[in-house]
Amino acid sequence: MCTMASYGFEADYYRKDFFNLPLYTLHHVVLYFITFALPYVVYLKLNKKELSTLPREFWILLSYAILLFSFRSALQVSATMRISLSQEANGYYWYKLIQGLQRTLVMCGGIIMCWWLLHKKQQPLYGTTTRHINLKPYWLILAGMLPLILLAGTQSDFLSYYPRAEKVLRYLPGNYSKTNYALLYELVYGMEFFSVELFFRGFLILAFAPYVGRYCILPVAIFYVSIHYQKPLGECISSLFGGALLGIITYETRSIWGGVIVHIGIAWMMEAVAFACRG
């Protein structure tokens, strides 16, 4: 029977059982504390305020946000399921899809639970309201991004990272029709982007704004950069400005849907352009 080894699969955490979820979660907690909590501390110091200026509820909410995203980042498919999937010719493909669905459900579930317990009476679910929204400007932003993405498609570092689907599809046997598998992967890929947008622009902006106002935007943008460290340099740098812009839009409109359209739209355009450029 075919196994992942037959297709050169090299992911050690998939083949071995040394993966330690608590330790890996702690690693992310440290990283996200530096990139999210520390900017708030600096903000208070620059404004000559004590940490006690912000209520205890703020710090509990901040700690919860860091723990939730750290757990999401560290989450992997269970060892038992990894072993089972490794016996299948397309096991790595299903592994990545299950991982993406797990992360989406954990992220959305954690956010919904927090909203239900703390903010249900104060606001709709962190920017998911669809009332009085004009989405036309965001489609124009996407149109304006297309030439930049086409230009990025000529860069080697971009094509070494994208399309993400190809990194999974290469493990499918040669007799598999890859079109449907690619579309399903891109659907789950888009769902993960929605959960990230709900977290960064919905939860981290609209749950924290009552405490610090528009000062919540910059710490969220810095936090957002930290999840782009392994991506191409241009994308990592632009994530700071893009994150800040999307944060401002959410803060002013109280809606995440513009950011969802831009974020998922750009992600899918980068996938499409990379597929086209790699031929």
C-alpha positions in Angstrom: 0.0 0.0 0.0 1.2 3.5 -0.8 2.5 5.7 2.0 3.7 9.3 2.4 7.3 8.1 2.2 6.6 7.0 -1.4 6.0 10.6 -2.3 9.0 12.1 -0.5 7.0 13.5 2.4 9.4 15.2 4.8 7.3 16.7 7.5 8.8 15.2 10.7 5.9 16.3 12.9 3.6 14.2 10.7 5.6 11.0 10.7 6.8 11.1 14.3 5.1 11.5 17.7 7.5 14.0 19.3 5.0 16.8 18.8 4.2 18.5 22.1 1.1 20.7 21.9 1.6 22.5 25.3 5.2 23.4 24.5 4.5 24.5 21.0 1.6 26.6 22.3 3.9 28.2 24.9 6.3 29.1 22.1 3.6 31.0 20.3 2.4 32.6 23.5 5.8 34.2 24.0 5.9 35.4 20.4 2.4 36.8 20.5 3.0 38.5 23.8 5.9 40.3 22.3 4.0 41.4 19.2 0.6 42.1 20.8 0.8 42.7 24.5 4.1 44.6 24.5 2.8 47.3 22.1 0.0 48.0 24.5 2.5 48.4 27.4 4.6 50.7 25.2 1.5 52.7 24.4 0.7 53.2 28.1 4.3 54.2 28.9 4.5 56.7 26.1 1.2 58.2 27.4 2.7 58.2 31.0 0.0 55.8 32.2 0.2 52.9 34.6 -0.8 49.4 33.6 -3.6 49.6 36.1 -5.1 52.4 34.0 -6.8 49.7 31.9 -9.3 47.6 33.8 -8.6 43.9 34.7 -11.2 42.8 32.1 -9.0 44.3 29.4 -5.9 42.2 30.4 -8.0 39.1 30.8 -9.4 39.6 27.3 -5.8 40.3 25.9 -4.5 37.1 27.6 -7.4 35.1 26.2 -6.8 36.4 22.7 -3.1 35.4 22.9 -3.9 31.9 24.3 -6.6 31.3 21.7 -4.4 32.2 18.7 -1.4 30.4 20.2 -3.5 27.2 20.5 -4.8 27.6 17.0 -1.3 28.0 15.6 0.0 25.0 17.5 -3.0 22.8 16.7 -2.2 19.7 14.6 -4.1 16.6 13.6 -4.1 13.9 16.4 -1.3 11.3 16.3 -3.8 8.4 15.7 -5.3 10.2 12.7 -1.8 11.0 11.4 -0.9 7.4 11.4 -4.1 6.4 9.7 -3.7 9.0 7.0 -0.1 8.1 6.4 -1.3 4.8 5.0 -3.2 6.5 2.2 -1.8 7.7 -1.0 -3.5 11.0 -0.6 -3.1 11.1 3.2 -1.1 14.4 3.3 -3.8 16.1 1.3 -6.5 15.1 3.8 -4.2 15.9 6.7 -3.8 19.5 5.5 -7.6 19.9 4.9 -8.5 18.5 8.4 -5.9 20.7 10.0 -7.3 23.8 8.2 -10.9 22.9 9.3 -9.7 22.3 12.9 -8.1 25.7 13.1 -11.1 27.4 11.6 -13.5 25.7 14.0 -11.3 26.4 17.0 -10.8 30.1 16.1 -14.5 30.8 15.3 -15.7 28.8 18.2 -13.4 30.6 20.7 -14.4 34.0 19.4 -18.2 33.2 19.4 -17.9 31.9 23.0 -16.2 35.1 24.1 -18.8 37.2 22.4 -21.7 35.2 23.9 -20.3 35.5 27.4 -19.1 39.1 27.4 -20.4 41.2 24.5 -23.6 39.7 23.2 -25.7 42.6 24.6 -23.3 45.3 23.6 -22.7 44.5 19.9 -23.3 42.0 17.0 -20.8 39.3 16.6 -17.6 41.4 16.2 -18.3 43.1 12.8 -20.4 40.4 11.2 -23.5 42.6 10.7 -24.5 43.0 7.1 -26.6 46.2 7.6 -25.8 49.4 5.8 -22.6 48.1 4.1 -21.3 49.4 0.8 -19.0 46.7 -0.6 -18.2 48.4 -3.9 -15.0 50.1 -2.7 -13.6 46.8 -1.7 -14.1 45.2 -5.1 -12.3 48.3 -6.5 -9.4 47.7 -4.1 -9.2 44.1 -5.3 -9.1 45.3 -8.9 -6.3 47.7 -8.0 -4.3 44.9 -6.4 -4.4 42.7 -9.5 -1.5 44.5 -11.3 0.7 44.3 -8.2 0.0 40.6 -7.8 0.7 40.0 -11.5 4.1 41.8 -10.9 4.7 39.6 -7.8 4.2 36.6 -10.0 7.4 37.4 -11.8 9.4 37.2 -8.5 11.2 34.0 -7.5 10.5 34.3 -3.8 6.8 34.7 -4.5 6.7 31.6 -6.8 8.7 29.6 -4.2 5.9 30.1 -1.7 2.8 30.2 -3.9 0.6 28.5 -4.9 0.0 26.9 -1.5 -2.3 24.3 -3.0 0.6 22.9 -5.1 2.5 22.1 -1.9 -0.3 19.7 -1.1 -1.4 18.5 -4.5 2.1 17.3 -5.3 1.5 14.4 -2.9 -1.5 13.1 -4.9 -0.8 10.1 -7.1 -0.4 10.8 -10.8 -3.6 9.1 -11.7 -5.7 11.5 -9.5 -7.6 14.3 -11.2 -6.3 17.3 -9.3 -8.9 20.0 -10.3 -11.5 19.1 -7.8 -8.9 18.5 -5.1 -7.5 21.9 -5.8 -10.9 23.6 -5.6 -11.7 21.9 -2.3 -8.3 22.9 -0.9 -8.8 26.5 -1.9 -12.3 26.5 -0.3 -10.8 25.4 3.1 -7.9 27.9 2.5 -10.5 30.7 2.2 -12.3 29.5 5.3 -9.1 29.8 7.3 -8.7 33.4 6.0 -12.2 34.2 7.1 -11.4 33.0 10.7 -8.2 35.0 10.7 -10.1 38.1 9.6 -12.8 37.6 12.2 -10.0 37.3 14.8 -7.8 40.2 13.8 -10.3 42.7 12.5 -13.4 41.6 14.3 -12.4 40.4 17.7 -9.2 42.3 18.3 -10.6 45.6 17.1 -14.2 45.7 18.2 -13.8 43.9 21.5 -10.8 46.1 22.5 -12.0 49.4 21.1 -14.3 50.2 24.1 -11.2 50.2 26.3 -8.6 52.1 24.2 -10.5 53.5 21.2 -8.6 53.7 17.9 -5.3 52.9 19.8 -6.2 49.2 19.3 -5.4 49.4 15.6 -1.6 49.5 15.8 -1.0 46.6 18.2 -3.3 44.5 16.1 -1.3 45.4 13.0 2.0 44.5 14.7 0.4 41.2 15.9 -0.7 40.5 12.3 2.8 40.9 11.0 4.0 38.1 13.3 2.0 35.5 11.3 3.7 36.5 8.1 7.3 35.9 9.1 7.8 32.9 6.9 6.2 34.5 3.9 7.9 36.5 1.1 9.6 39.6 2.4 7.3 42.0 0.4 4.2 40.3 1.8 5.6 40.5 5.3 6.3 44.2 5.1 3.0 45.0 3.4 1.1 43.1 6.0 1.8 45.9 8.5 0.2 48.5 6.3 -2.5 46.3 5.1 -3.4 45.2 8.6 -3.5 48.8 9.8 -5.7 49.8 6.9 -8.1 47.0 7.4 -8.2 47.7 11.1 -9.1 51.4 10.4 -11.9 50.2 8.0 -13.3 47.9 10.7 -13.1 50.5 13.4 -14.9 53.1 11.3 -17.5 50.8 9.7 -18.0 48.3 12.5 -17.9 45.6 9.8 -15.3 43.0 8.8 -16.9 42.2 5.5 -14.8 44.6 3.5 -11.7 43.1 5.0 -13.0 39.6 4.3 -13.5 40.4 0.6 -10.0 42.0 0.3 -8.2 39.4 2.3 -9.7 36.3 0.7 -9.8 37.9 -2.7 -6.1 38.7 -2.6 -5.2 35.2 -1.3 -7.1 33.5 -4.1 -5.7 35.9 -6.7 -2.2 35.1 -5.5 -3.0 31.4 -5.8 -4.4 31.8 -9.4 -1.5 34.0 -10.6 1.1 31.6 -9.1 -0.6 28.7 -10.8 -0.7 30.6 -14.1 2.9 31.7 -13.9 4.2 28.3 -13.0 2.3 26.9 -15.9 
